Structure formats: C-alpha cells, structure tokens
Amino acid sequence: MPNRGKSTMAEHYGMKVNKNQIRTMEVGLTFEAMERGQVDVAMVFATDGKIKKFDLHVLEDDKQFFPVYSMAVCIRKDVLDKHHDLKEILAPISDLTDEIMQELNYRVDVQGLPEEMVAEEYPKEKGLI
C-alpha cells in the first residue's frame, strides 16, 4: 500500500480520530493487541488466518481505499501453447476467495500444519485431484 500518511484512511472514511490515537505496528502484533483490547480497529490482510483465530470481522472497503490484491495464475504463453489443458486444470485456483485463503492460512499459521500438507489436501477436499 502506498504510504499515504497515518490518518489518510480515517480521513478517507470521514472518521473523527485524533492523530495521536493512530499507531503503526508490525502486522503480527496487531492481532494480539486487538485481543488485549489495546486496539479497536486495525488494518490487516483479508487472507490472514489469525482473523479466524481471534474471531474478527473484516469490514468491506466500500470506498476502495486499499488496493485489491487478487490472486492470479500466471503461465508463460509458450507453456500454455504446448499444454492447452493447463488453463482448465488451473482454473479452480483462480476461484480461491479471501475466505478460503484465510482458512488455508489458519491451518498453517494457527493449527501449525505444514504448508505442503495444506496445499496438497485442499485440492483433494474439493475433488480437484
């Protein structure tokens, strides 16, 4: 996200917040600070598994303040030209929503499951492989 200044989001949404109430912190500390009641509102990645762990609610960015970080599958054209079936095979990966990614990240970051195992199990669960 471009550095637009600490209070820009609040101003963009018409929030009345004193600048001394706005803090910058490491993303990993945000959730614990919220759990301890030290923070009421925070900026996080919508795919973070800790959202589920701490039972938080992601608000809709209805004024498009934040850039959209949509996942996309990228394949070199020469590879796709040789393997036409890859487009159809990989299409379900593009359907991964923030909520699905949040769940998969929860399994890794909170439950401690190995990334490789989660990456292998999810397509099996969905009948993709």
A tleap script that builds the chain and sets N, CA, C and O, in Angstrom:
source leaprc.protein.ff14SB
mol = sequence {
  NMET PRO ASN ARG GLY LYS SER THR MET ALA
  GLU HIE TYR GLY MET LYS VAL ASN LYS ASN
  GLN ILE ARG THR MET GLU VAL GLY LEU THR
  PHE GLU ALA MET GLU ARG GLY GLN VAL ASP
  VAL ALA MET VAL PHE ALA THR ASP GLY LYS
  ILE LYS LYS PHE ASP LEU HIE VAL LEU GLU
  ASP ASP LYS GLN PHE PHE PRO VAL TYR SER
  MET ALA VAL CYS ILE ARG LYS ASP VAL LEU
  ASP LYS HIE HIE ASP LEU LYS GLU ILE LEU
  ALA PRO ILE SER ASP LEU THR ASP GLU ILE
  MET GLN GLU LEU ASN TYR ARG VAL ASP VAL
  GLN GLY LEU PRO GLU GLU MET VAL ALA GLU
  GLU TYR PRO LYS GLU LYS GLY LEU CILE
}
set mol.1.N position { 0.846 -1.170 0.000 }
set mol.1.CA position { 0.000 0.000 0.000 }
set mol.1.C position { 0.890 1.231 0.000 }
set mol.1.O position { 1.871 1.289 0.741 }
set mol.2.N position { 0.563 2.192 -0.805 }
set mol.2.CA position { 1.365 3.406 -0.815 }
set mol.2.C position { 1.320 4.087 0.544 }
set mol.2.O position { 0.306 4.034 1.239 }
set mol.3.N position { 2.409 4.718 0.914 }
set mol.3.CA position { 2.450 5.430 2.186 }
set mol.3.C position { 1.720 6.749 2.018 }
set mol.3.O position { 2.264 7.714 1.482 }
set mol.4.N position { 0.495 6.777 2.477 }
set mol.4.CA position { -0.328 7.962 2.322 }
set mol.4.C position { -0.459 8.734 3.629 }
set mol.4.O position { -1.256 9.669 3.713 }
set mol.5.N position { 0.298 8.364 4.636 }
set mol.5.CA position { 0.192 9.036 5.924 }
set mol.5.C position { -0.749 8.284 6.839 }
set mol.5.O position { -1.697 7.640 6.390 }
set mol.6.N position { -0.475 8.376 8.129 }
set mol.6.CA position { -1.214 7.599 9.116 }
set mol.6.C position { -2.707 7.888 9.139 }
set mol.6.O position { -3.500 6.966 9.333 }
set mol.7.N position { -3.104 9.106 8.952 }
set mol.7.CA position { -4.517 9.435 9.141 }
set mol.7.C position { -5.317 9.429 7.844 }
set mol.7.O position { -6.513 9.719 7.869 }
set mol.8.N position { -4.705 9.113 6.733 }
set mol.8.CA position { -5.390 9.200 5.451 }
set mol.8.C position { -6.601 8.284 5.376 }
set mol.8.O position { -7.638 8.702 4.862 }
set mol.9.N position { -6.513 7.045 5.868 }
set mol.9.CA position { -7.651 6.133 5.835 }
set mol.9.C position { -8.802 6.713 6.646 }
set mol.9.O position { -9.947 6.709 6.194 }
set mol.10.N position { -8.507 7.204 7.823 }
set mol.10.CA position { -9.552 7.801 8.666 }
set mol.10.C position { -10.201 8.979 7.945 }
set mol.10.O position { -11.424 9.118 7.965 }
set mol.11.N position { -9.413 9.807 7.324 }
set mol.11.CA position { -9.943 10.951 6.581 }
set mol.11.C position { -10.777 10.476 5.391 }
set mol.11.O position { -11.846 11.023 5.118 }
set mol.12.N position { -10.287 9.463 4.689 }
set mol.12.CA position { -10.978 8.928 3.514 }
set mol.12.C position { -12.378 8.441 3.885 }
set mol.12.O position { -13.323 8.592 3.110 }
set mol.13.N position { -12.501 7.854 5.081 }
set mol.13.CA position { -13.776 7.327 5.548 }
set mol.13.C position { -14.538 8.307 6.433 }
set mol.13.O position { -15.595 7.963 6.962 }
set mol.14.N position { -14.022 9.516 6.601 }
set mol.14.CA position { -14.721 10.513 7.402 }
set mol.14.C position { -14.750 10.196 8.886 }
set mol.14.O position { -15.670 10.600 9.597 }
set mol.15.N position { -13.738 9.472 9.354 }
set mol.15.CA position { -13.665 9.111 10.769 }
set mol.15.C position { -13.042 10.259 11.547 }
set mol.15.O position { -12.082 10.881 11.094 }
set mol.16.N position { -13.590 10.529 12.707 }
set mol.16.CA position { -13.038 11.554 13.596 }
set mol.16.C position { -12.089 10.868 14.580 }
set mol.16.O position { -12.511 10.341 15.608 }
set mol.17.N position { -10.815 10.888 14.244 }
set mol.17.CA position { -9.793 10.226 15.053 }
set mol.17.C position { -8.665 11.208 15.295 }
set mol.17.O position { -8.194 11.871 14.371 }
set mol.18.N position { -8.231 11.298 16.551 }
set mol.18.CA position { -7.066 12.130 16.856 }
set mol.18.C position { -5.826 11.438 16.314 }
set mol.18.O position { -5.676 10.224 16.455 }
set mol.19.N position { -4.948 12.197 15.702 }
set mol.19.CA position { -3.733 11.603 15.122 }
set mol.19.C position { -2.895 10.875 16.170 }
set mol.19.O position { -2.178 9.933 15.832 }
set mol.20.N position { -2.971 11.289 17.428 }
set mol.20.CA position { -2.186 10.601 18.471 }
set mol.20.C position { -2.798 9.249 18.852 }
set mol.20.O position { -2.195 8.496 19.616 }
set mol.21.N position { -3.992 8.933 18.326 }
set mol.21.CA position { -4.616 7.626 18.568 }
set mol.21.C position { -4.203 6.605 17.514 }
set mol.21.O position { -4.492 5.418 17.663 }
set mol.22.N position { -3.550 7.036 16.477 }
set mol.22.CA position { -3.166 6.157 15.378 }
set mol.22.C position { -1.749 5.651 15.616 }
set mol.22.O position { -0.829 6.432 15.860 }
set mol.23.N position { -1.587 4.337 15.542 }
set mol.23.CA position { -0.288 3.709 15.779 }
set mol.23.C position { 0.094 2.842 14.580 }
set mol.23.O position { -0.762 2.271 13.904 }
set mol.24.N position { 1.384 2.763 14.340 }
set mol.24.CA position { 1.925 1.852 13.341 }
set mol.24.C position { 2.555 0.695 14.094 }
set mol.24.O position { 3.314 0.900 15.041 }
set mol.25.N position { 2.233 -0.538 13.666 }
set mol.25.CA position { 2.824 -1.702 14.327 }
set mol.25.C position { 3.013 -2.824 13.331 }
set mol.25.O position { 2.424 -2.829 12.250 }
set mol.26.N position { 3.840 -3.767 13.712 }
set mol.26.CA position { 4.065 -4.940 12.881 }
set mol.26.C position { 2.754 -5.703 12.738 }
set mol.26.O position { 1.979 -5.802 13.690 }
set mol.27.N position { 2.509 -6.239 11.551 }
set mol.27.CA position { 1.263 -6.949 11.273 }
set mol.27.C position { 1.035 -8.066 12.291 }
set mol.27.O position { -0.083 -8.245 12.774 }
set mol.28.N position { 2.075 -8.809 12.615 }
set mol.28.CA position { 1.937 -9.931 13.547 }
set mol.28.C position { 1.507 -9.516 14.940 }
set mol.28.O position { 0.912 -10.317 15.661 }
set mol.29.N position { 1.794 -8.285 15.338 }
set mol.29.CA position { 1.421 -7.811 16.670 }
set mol.29.C position { -0.002 -7.279 16.720 }
set mol.29.O position { -0.590 -7.173 17.796 }
set mol.30.N position { -0.544 -6.952 15.590 }
set mol.30.CA position { -1.864 -6.346 15.516 }
set mol.30.C position { -2.930 -7.200 16.183 }
set mol.30.O position { -3.745 -6.697 16.956 }
set mol.31.N position { -2.922 -8.485 15.884 }
set mol.31.CA position { -3.971 -9.372 16.390 }
set mol.31.C position { -3.907 -9.513 17.909 }
set mol.31.O position { -4.937 -9.490 18.581 }
set mol.32.N position { -2.710 -9.657 18.440 }
set mol.32.CA position { -2.564 -9.771 19.880 }
set mol.32.C position { -2.981 -8.472 20.568 }
set mol.32.O position { -3.583 -8.502 21.641 }
set mol.33.N position { -2.664 -7.340 19.957 }
set mol.33.CA position { -3.066 -6.044 20.518 }
set mol.33.C position { -4.589 -5.917 20.522 }
set mol.33.O position { -5.160 -5.365 21.462 }
set mol.34.N position { -5.237 -6.414 19.496 }
set mol.34.CA position { -6.702 -6.394 19.462 }
set mol.34.C position { -7.275 -7.298 20.537 }
set mol.34.O position { -8.235 -6.934 21.215 }
set mol.35.N position { -6.685 -8.482 20.693 }
set mol.35.CA position { -7.179 -9.427 21.700 }
set mol.35.C position { -7.053 -8.852 23.113 }
set mol.35.O position { -7.910 -9.090 23.964 }
set mol.36.N position { -5.990 -8.101 23.354 }
set mol.36.CA position { -5.777 -7.500 24.682 }
set mol.36.C position { -6.586 -6.214 24.883 }
set mol.36.O position { -6.534 -5.612 25.956 }
set mol.37.N position { -7.324 -5.797 23.867 }
set mol.37.CA position { -8.124 -4.590 23.989 }
set mol.37.C position { -7.326 -3.314 23.847 }
set mol.37.O position { -7.810 -2.237 24.196 }
set mol.38.N position { -6.096 -3.421 23.334 }
set mol.38.CA position { -5.248 -2.246 23.149 }
set mol.38.C position { -5.555 -1.530 21.837 }
set mol.38.O position { -5.184 -0.371 21.651 }
set mol.39.N position { -6.231 -2.226 20.935 }
set mol.39.CA position { -6.565 -1.698 19.620 }
set mol.39.C position { -8.003 -2.109 19.310 }
set mol.39.O position { -8.390 -3.254 19.542 }
set mol.40.N position { -8.780 -1.182 18.791 }
set mol.40.CA position { -10.170 -1.489 18.432 }
set mol.40.C position { -10.337 -1.780 16.942 }
set mol.40.O position { -11.179 -2.588 16.551 }
set mol.41.N position { -9.537 -1.121 16.125 }
set mol.41.CA position { -9.625 -1.244 14.668 }
set mol.41.C position { -8.202 -1.382 14.142 }
set mol.41.O position { -7.289 -0.706 14.616 }
set mol.42.N position { -8.019 -2.257 13.166 }
set mol.42.CA position { -6.679 -2.452 12.613 }
set mol.42.C position { -6.761 -2.765 11.133 }
set mol.42.O position { -7.781 -3.245 10.638 }
set mol.43.N position { -5.678 -2.488 10.440 }
set mol.43.CA position { -5.550 -2.864 9.039 }
set mol.43.C position { -4.795 -4.187 8.983 }
set mol.43.O position { -3.702 -4.313 9.535 }
set mol.44.N position { -5.391 -5.173 8.311 }
set mol.44.CA position { -4.783 -6.493 8.179 }
set mol.44.C position { -4.978 -6.978 6.752 }
set mol.44.O position { -5.703 -6.360 5.972 }
set mol.45.N position { -4.338 -8.068 6.419 }
set mol.45.CA position { -4.565 -8.713 5.137 }
set mol.45.C position { -5.801 -9.593 5.267 }
set mol.45.O position { -5.905 -10.371 6.215 }
set mol.46.N position { -6.730 -9.483 4.340 }
set mol.46.CA position { -8.005 -10.202 4.411 }
set mol.46.C position { -7.842 -11.716 4.360 }
set mol.46.O position { -8.782 -12.444 4.679 }
set mol.47.N position { -6.680 -12.199 3.970 }
set mol.47.CA position { -6.437 -13.640 3.874 }
set mol.47.C position { -5.709 -14.194 5.102 }
set mol.47.O position { -5.378 -15.380 5.134 }
set mol.48.N position { -5.458 -13.367 6.096 }
set mol.48.CA position { -4.700 -13.789 7.279 }
set mol.48.C position { -5.505 -14.786 8.105 }
set mol.48.O position { -6.663 -14.529 8.437 }
set mol.49.N position { -4.903 -15.908 8.433 }
set mol.49.CA position { -5.562 -16.942 9.221 }
set mol.49.C position { -5.872 -16.523 10.644 }
set mol.49.O position { -6.731 -17.124 11.290 }
set mol.50.N position { -5.194 -15.509 11.143 }
set mol.50.CA position { -5.445 -15.064 12.515 }
set mol.50.C position { -6.786 -14.345 12.645 }
set mol.50.O position { -7.284 -14.172 13.757 }
set mol.51.N position { -7.369 -13.930 11.542 }
set mol.51.CA position { -8.704 -13.321 11.583 }
set mol.51.C position { -9.677 -14.339 12.167 }
set mol.51.O position { -10.507 -14.007 13.013 }
set mol.52.N position { -9.566 -15.569 11.712 }
set mol.52.CA position { -10.424 -16.643 12.234 }
set mol.52.C position { -10.051 -16.968 13.677 }
set mol.52.O position { -10.932 -17.139 14.520 }
set mol.53.N position { -8.773 -17.055 13.964 }
set mol.53.CA position { -8.323 -17.400 15.317 }
set mol.53.C position { -8.895 -16.433 16.347 }
set mol.53.O position { -9.357 -16.859 17.406 }
set mol.54.N position { -8.870 -15.146 16.050 }
set mol.54.CA position { -9.314 -14.139 17.005 }
set mol.54.C position { -10.778 -13.726 16.785 }
set mol.54.O position { -11.262 -12.783 17.412 }
set mol.55.N position { -11.474 -14.440 15.890 }
set mol.55.CA position { -12.895 -14.203 15.621 }
set mol.55.C position { -13.164 -12.730 15.302 }
set mol.55.O position { -14.026 -12.096 15.910 }
set mol.56.N position { -12.416 -12.207 14.346 }
set mol.56.CA position { -12.561 -10.815 13.933 }
set mol.56.C position { -13.434 -10.712 12.696 }
set mol.56.O position { -13.665 -11.704 12.004 }
set mol.57.N position { -13.903 -9.547 12.429 }
set mol.57.CA position { -14.748 -9.293 11.262 }
set mol.57.C position { -14.022 -8.320 10.335 }
set mol.57.O position { -13.599 -7.247 10.764 }
set mol.58.N position { -13.881 -8.693 9.077 }
set mol.58.CA position { -13.249 -7.817 8.089 }
set mol.58.C position { -14.334 -6.934 7.495 }
set mol.58.O position { -15.323 -7.425 6.952 }
set mol.59.N position { -14.142 -5.644 7.603 }
set mol.59.CA position { -15.108 -4.699 7.051 }
set mol.59.C position { -14.918 -4.561 5.545 }
set mol.59.O position { -13.808 -4.685 5.026 }
set mol.60.N position { -16.009 -4.305 4.867 }
set mol.60.CA position { -15.947 -4.080 3.430 }
set mol.60.C position { -15.313 -2.725 3.163 }
set mol.60.O position { -15.655 -1.735 3.810 }
set mol.61.N position { -14.407 -2.683 2.227 }
set mol.61.CA position { -13.763 -1.428 1.832 }
set mol.61.C position { -14.609 -0.801 0.731 }
set mol.61.O position { -14.201 -0.766 -0.430 }
set mol.62.N position { -15.785 -0.308 1.098 }
set mol.62.CA position { -16.743 0.170 0.096 }
set mol.62.C position { -16.341 1.483 -0.565 }
set mol.62.O position { -16.976 1.918 -1.525 }
set mol.63.N position { -15.289 2.112 -0.053 }
set mol.63.CA position { -14.796 3.338 -0.699 }
set mol.63.C position { -13.450 3.102 -1.380 }
set mol.63.O position { -12.751 4.049 -1.740 }
set mol.64.N position { -13.097 1.838 -1.552 }
set mol.64.CA position { -11.888 1.407 -2.270 }
set mol.64.C position { -10.626 2.177 -1.868 }
set mol.64.O position { -9.900 2.683 -2.725 }
set mol.65.N position { -10.376 2.259 -0.579 }
set mol.65.CA position { -9.161 2.898 -0.106 }
set mol.65.C position { -7.943 2.006 -0.358 }
set mol.65.O position { -6.887 2.482 -0.773 }
set mol.66.N position { -8.107 0.710 -0.102 }
set mol.66.CA position { -6.990 -0.225 -0.215 }
set mol.66.C position { -6.927 -0.838 -1.607 }
set mol.66.O position { -7.967 -1.092 -2.214 }
set mol.67.N position { -5.725 -1.080 -2.122 }
set mol.67.CA position { -5.616 -1.757 -3.422 }
set mol.67.C position { -6.064 -3.212 -3.283 }
set mol.67.O position { -5.914 -3.814 -2.220 }
set mol.68.N position { -6.602 -3.761 -4.339 }
set mol.68.CA position { -7.044 -5.154 -4.338 }
set mol.68.C position { -5.847 -6.030 -4.688 }
set mol.68.O position { -5.145 -5.791 -5.671 }
set mol.69.N position { -5.632 -7.041 -3.866 }
set mol.69.CA position { -4.547 -7.989 -4.114 }
set mol.69.C position { -5.155 -9.332 -4.494 }
set mol.69.O position { -5.122 -10.274 -3.703 }
set mol.70.N position { -5.699 -9.424 -5.673 }
set mol.70.CA position { -6.319 -10.668 -6.120 }
set mol.70.C position { -5.247 -11.631 -6.607 }
set mol.70.O position { -4.287 -11.250 -7.277 }
set mol.71.N position { -5.447 -12.887 -6.245 }
set mol.71.CA position { -4.524 -13.918 -6.690 }
set mol.71.C position { -4.770 -14.195 -8.174 }
set mol.71.O position { -5.910 -14.187 -8.638 }
set mol.72.N position { -3.712 -14.434 -8.891 }
set mol.72.CA position { -3.836 -14.738 -10.312 }
set mol.72.C position { -2.836 -15.824 -10.682 }
set mol.72.O position { -1.710 -15.856 -10.185 }
set mol.73.N position { -3.270 -16.700 -11.554 }
set mol.73.CA position { -2.383 -17.741 -12.071 }
set mol.73.C position { -1.699 -17.187 -13.305 }
set mol.73.O position { -2.361 -16.680 -14.210 }
set mol.74.N position { -0.392 -17.279 -13.348 }
set mol.74.CA position { 0.379 -16.782 -14.495 }
set mol.74.C position { 1.145 -17.943 -15.125 }
set mol.74.O position { 1.821 -18.711 -14.441 }
set mol.75.N position { 1.022 -18.048 -16.426 }
set mol.75.CA position { 1.715 -19.101 -17.176 }
set mol.75.C position { 2.341 -18.463 -18.402 }
set mol.75.O position { 1.726 -17.630 -19.068 }
set mol.76.N position { 3.566 -18.862 -18.691 }
set mol.76.CA position { 4.187 -18.378 -19.914 }
set mol.76.C position { 3.378 -18.864 -21.117 }
set mol.76.O position { 2.891 -19.995 -21.129 }
set mol.77.N position { 3.243 -18.024 -22.103 }
set mol.77.CA position { 2.447 -18.346 -23.286 }
set mol.77.C position { 2.974 -19.593 -23.994 }
set mol.77.O position { 2.184 -20.414 -24.461 }
set mol.78.N position { 4.289 -19.744 -24.078 }
set mol.78.CA position { 4.836 -20.912 -24.776 }
set mol.78.C position { 4.474 -22.215 -24.058 }
set mol.78.O position { 4.274 -23.242 -24.706 }
set mol.79.N position { 4.389 -22.180 -22.735 }
set mol.79.CA position { 3.999 -23.377 -21.976 }
set mol.79.C position { 2.518 -23.673 -22.215 }
set mol.79.O position { 2.140 -24.823 -22.440 }
set mol.80.N position { 1.684 -22.637 -22.167 }
set mol.80.CA position { 0.254 -22.815 -22.402 }
set mol.80.C position { -0.023 -23.289 -23.833 }
set mol.80.O position { -0.927 -24.091 -24.070 }
set mol.81.N position { 0.766 -22.783 -24.774 }
set mol.81.CA position { 0.607 -23.225 -26.173 }
set mol.81.C position { 0.900 -24.716 -26.320 }
set mol.81.O position { 0.264 -25.392 -27.129 }
set mol.82.N position { 1.850 -25.232 -25.553 }
set mol.82.CA position { 2.210 -26.649 -25.621 }
set mol.82.C position { 1.229 -27.527 -24.841 }
set mol.82.O position { 1.016 -28.688 -25.189 }
set mol.83.N position { 0.632 -26.963 -23.781 }
set mol.83.CA position { -0.227 -27.745 -22.875 }
set mol.83.C position { -1.563 -27.022 -22.701 }
set mol.83.O position { -1.807 -26.386 -21.676 }
set mol.84.N position { -2.410 -27.127 -23.701 }
set mol.84.CA position { -3.689 -26.412 -23.718 }
set mol.84.C position { -4.573 -26.754 -22.522 }
set mol.84.O position { -5.373 -25.924 -22.090 }
set mol.85.N position { -4.441 -27.955 -21.985 }
set mol.85.CA position { -5.289 -28.388 -20.881 }
set mol.85.C position { -4.963 -27.697 -19.553 }
set mol.85.O position { -5.760 -27.746 -18.616 }
set mol.86.N position { -3.793 -27.053 -19.471 }
set mol.86.CA position { -3.409 -26.387 -18.218 }
set mol.86.C position { -4.376 -25.277 -17.819 }
set mol.86.O position { -4.629 -25.067 -16.633 }
set mol.87.N position { -4.909 -24.577 -18.795 }
set mol.87.CA position { -5.828 -23.481 -18.480 }
set mol.87.C position { -7.030 -24.005 -17.703 }
set mol.87.O position { -7.412 -23.418 -16.691 }
set mol.88.N position { -7.619 -25.078 -18.152 }
set mol.88.CA position { -8.773 -25.668 -17.470 }
set mol.88.C position { -8.370 -26.302 -16.134 }
set mol.88.O position { -9.090 -26.181 -15.144 }
set mol.89.N position { -7.232 -26.968 -16.114 }
set mol.89.CA position { -6.765 -27.629 -14.896 }
set mol.89.C position { -6.517 -26.608 -13.778 }
set mol.89.O position { -6.857 -26.848 -12.620 }
set mol.90.N position { -5.924 -25.473 -14.140 }
set mol.90.CA position { -5.563 -24.477 -13.129 }
set mol.90.C position { -6.670 -23.472 -12.826 }
set mol.90.O position { -6.532 -22.673 -11.899 }
set mol.91.N position { -7.756 -23.495 -13.582 }
set mol.91.CA position { -8.845 -22.533 -13.381 }
set mol.91.C position { -9.374 -22.490 -11.942 }
set mol.91.O position { -9.618 -21.395 -11.435 }
set mol.92.N position { -9.563 -23.629 -11.258 }
set mol.92.CA position { -10.090 -23.566 -9.890 }
set mol.92.C position { -9.212 -22.795 -8.910 }
set mol.92.O position { -9.706 -22.301 -7.896 }
set mol.93.N position { -7.923 -22.688 -9.198 }
set mol.93.CA position { -7.037 -21.930 -8.317 }
set mol.93.C position { -7.435 -20.459 -8.324 }
set mol.93.O position { -7.317 -19.780 -7.304 }
set mol.94.N position { -7.898 -19.970 -9.447 }
set mol.94.CA position { -8.326 -18.575 -9.545 }
set mol.94.C position { -9.604 -18.308 -8.758 }
set mol.94.O position { -9.958 -17.153 -8.520 }
set mol.95.N position { -10.292 -19.363 -8.355 }
set mol.95.CA position { -11.537 -19.222 -7.599 }
set mol.95.C position { -11.305 -19.138 -6.098 }
set mol.95.O position { -12.267 -19.072 -5.333 }
set mol.96.N position { -10.063 -19.140 -5.665 }
set mol.96.CA position { -9.782 -19.066 -4.232 }
set mol.96.C position { -10.122 -17.664 -3.718 }
set mol.96.O position { -9.489 -16.682 -4.105 }
set mol.97.N position { -11.117 -17.584 -2.853 }
set mol.97.CA position { -11.550 -16.307 -2.282 }
set mol.97.C position { -10.687 -15.950 -1.082 }
set mol.97.O position { -9.893 -16.762 -0.608 }
set mol.98.N position { -10.855 -14.722 -0.596 }
set mol.98.CA position { -10.155 -14.316 0.627 }
set mol.98.C position { -10.512 -15.248 1.778 }
set mol.98.O position { -9.653 -15.599 2.586 }
set mol.99.N position { -11.774 -15.648 1.852 }
set mol.99.CA position { -12.226 -16.515 2.944 }
set mol.99.C position { -11.583 -17.897 2.869 }
set mol.99.O position { -11.195 -18.463 3.891 }
set mol.100.N position { -11.474 -18.432 1.669 }
set mol.100.CA position { -10.825 -19.739 1.509 }
set mol.100.C position { -9.352 -19.625 1.866 }
set mol.100.O position { -8.819 -20.473 2.581 }
set mol.101.N position { -8.688 -18.578 1.372 }
set mol.101.CA position { -7.269 -18.391 1.695 }
set mol.101.C position { -7.078 -18.162 3.197 }
set mol.101.O position { -6.096 -18.620 3.781 }
set mol.102.N position { -8.012 -17.459 3.809 }
set mol.102.CA position { -7.957 -17.233 5.259 }
set mol.102.C position { -7.997 -18.579 5.995 }
set mol.102.O position { -7.242 -18.797 6.943 }
set mol.103.N position { -8.878 -19.470 5.552 }
set mol.103.CA position { -8.990 -20.797 6.162 }
set mol.103.C position { -7.702 -21.596 5.961 }
set mol.103.O position { -7.208 -22.226 6.896 }
set mol.104.N position { -7.166 -21.568 4.753 }
set mol.104.CA position { -5.932 -22.314 4.486 }
set mol.104.C position { -4.763 -21.745 5.295 }
set mol.104.O position { -3.948 -22.500 5.824 }
set mol.105.N position { -4.684 -20.428 5.389 }
set mol.105.CA position { -3.630 -19.801 6.205 }
set mol.105.C position { -3.832 -20.114 7.685 }
set mol.105.O position { -2.856 -20.256 8.421 }
set mol.106.N position { -5.076 -20.223 8.128 }
set mol.106.CA position { -5.377 -20.604 9.509 }
set mol.106.C position { -4.795 -21.984 9.812 }
set mol.106.O position { -4.198 -22.206 10.865 }
set mol.107.N position { -4.982 -22.895 8.875 }
set mol.107.CA position { -4.468 -24.254 9.076 }
set mol.107.C position { -2.954 -24.261 9.257 }
set mol.107.O position { -2.419 -25.037 10.049 }
set mol.108.N position { -2.265 -23.389 8.516 }
set mol.108.CA position { -0.803 -23.329 8.593 }
set mol.108.C position { -0.357 -22.494 9.792 }
set mol.108.O position { 0.420 -22.964 10.622 }
set mol.109.N position { -0.847 -21.256 9.883 }
set mol.109.CA position { -0.338 -20.309 10.881 }
set mol.109.C position { -0.847 -20.563 12.298 }
set mol.109.O position { -0.142 -20.279 13.266 }
set mol.110.N position { -2.054 -21.091 12.431 }
set mol.110.CA position { -2.644 -21.274 13.763 }
set mol.110.C position { -2.601 -22.734 14.189 }
set mol.110.O position { -2.187 -23.049 15.305 }
set mol.111.N position { -3.027 -23.621 13.303 }
set mol.111.CA position { -3.026 -25.043 13.653 }
set mol.111.C position { -1.650 -25.679 13.521 }
set mol.111.O position { -1.406 -26.762 14.054 }
set mol.112.N position { -0.749 -25.002 12.808 }
set mol.112.CA position { 0.618 -25.492 12.688 }
set mol.112.C position { 0.817 -26.612 11.683 }
set mol.112.O position { 1.832 -27.307 11.723 }
set mol.113.N position { -0.145 -26.796 10.778 }
set mol.113.CA position { 0.018 -27.833 9.770 }
set mol.113.C position { 1.062 -27.399 8.742 }
set mol.113.O position { 1.174 -26.210 8.444 }
set mol.114.N position { 1.815 -28.333 8.205 }
set mol.114.CA position { 2.820 -27.980 7.194 }
set mol.114.C position { 2.156 -27.412 5.936 }
set mol.114.O position { 1.109 -27.891 5.502 }
set mol.115.N position { 2.778 -26.395 5.369 }
set mol.115.CA position { 2.247 -25.750 4.159 }
set mol.115.C position { 2.002 -26.757 3.051 }
set mol.115.O position { 0.974 -26.715 2.375 }
set mol.116.N position { 2.959 -27.666 2.867 }
set mol.116.CA position { 2.858 -28.649 1.793 }
set mol.116.C position { 1.627 -29.523 1.985 }
set mol.116.O position { 0.944 -29.861 1.019 }
set mol.117.N position { 1.343 -29.890 3.238 }
set mol.117.CA position { 0.202 -30.748 3.529 }
set mol.117.C position { -1.113 -30.025 3.224 }
set mol.117.O position { -2.022 -30.607 2.632 }
set mol.118.N position { -1.210 -28.764 3.627 }
set mol.118.CA position { -2.416 -27.976 3.371 }
set mol.118.C position { -2.599 -27.787 1.863 }
set mol.118.O position { -3.707 -27.905 1.340 }
set mol.119.N position { -1.505 -27.494 1.183 }
set mol.119.CA position { -1.570 -27.288 -0.271 }
set mol.119.C position { -1.965 -28.567 -0.998 }
set mol.119.O position { -2.587 -28.506 -2.059 }
set mol.120.N position { -1.621 -29.703 -0.452 }
set mol.120.CA position { -1.986 -30.987 -1.056 }
set mol.120.C position { -3.413 -31.379 -0.717 }
set mol.120.O position { -4.136 -31.888 -1.573 }
set mol.121.N position { -3.830 -31.144 0.535 }
set mol.121.CA position { -5.146 -31.594 0.992 }
set mol.121.C position { -6.288 -30.790 0.390 }
set mol.121.O position { -7.322 -31.363 0.046 }
set mol.122.N position { -6.126 -29.473 0.253 }
set mol.122.CA position { -7.239 -28.654 -0.202 }
set mol.122.C position { -7.782 -29.081 -1.574 }
set mol.122.O position { -8.993 -29.256 -1.709 }
set mol.123.N position { -6.941 -29.252 -2.582 }
set mol.123.CA position { -7.495 -29.685 -3.878 }
set mol.123.C position { -8.153 -31.064 -3.798 }
set mol.123.O position { -9.108 -31.343 -4.522 }
set mol.124.N position { -7.640 -31.921 -2.917 }
set mol.124.CA position { -8.261 -33.238 -2.732 }
set mol.124.C position { -9.639 -33.079 -2.097 }
set mol.124.O position { -10.596 -33.726 -2.522 }
set mol.125.N position { -9.744 -32.215 -1.073 }
set mol.125.CA position { -11.024 -31.969 -0.405 }
set mol.125.C position { -12.080 -31.476 -1.395 }
set mol.125.O position { -13.256 -31.820 -1.277 }
set mol.126.N position { -11.663 -30.686 -2.350 }
set mol.126.CA position { -12.583 -30.096 -3.322 }
set mol.126.C position { -12.776 -30.980 -4.556 }
set mol.126.O position { -13.499 -30.612 -5.482 }
set mol.127.N position { -12.129 -32.142 -4.562 }
set mol.127.CA position { -12.285 -33.055 -5.691 }
set mol.127.C position { -11.588 -32.575 -6.953 }
set mol.127.O position { -11.956 -32.969 -8.059 }
set mol.128.N position { -10.594 -31.735 -6.790 }
set mol.128.CA position { -9.875 -31.215 -7.947 }
set mol.128.C position { -8.793 -32.170 -8.424 }
set mol.128.O position { -8.411 -32.162 -9.594 }
set mol.129.N position { -8.304 -32.997 -7.498 }
set mol.129.CA position { -7.302 -34.014 -7.869 }
set mol.129.C position { -7.643 -35.325 -7.177 }
set mol.129.O position { -6.934 -36.316 -7.348 }
savepdb mol mol.pdb
quit
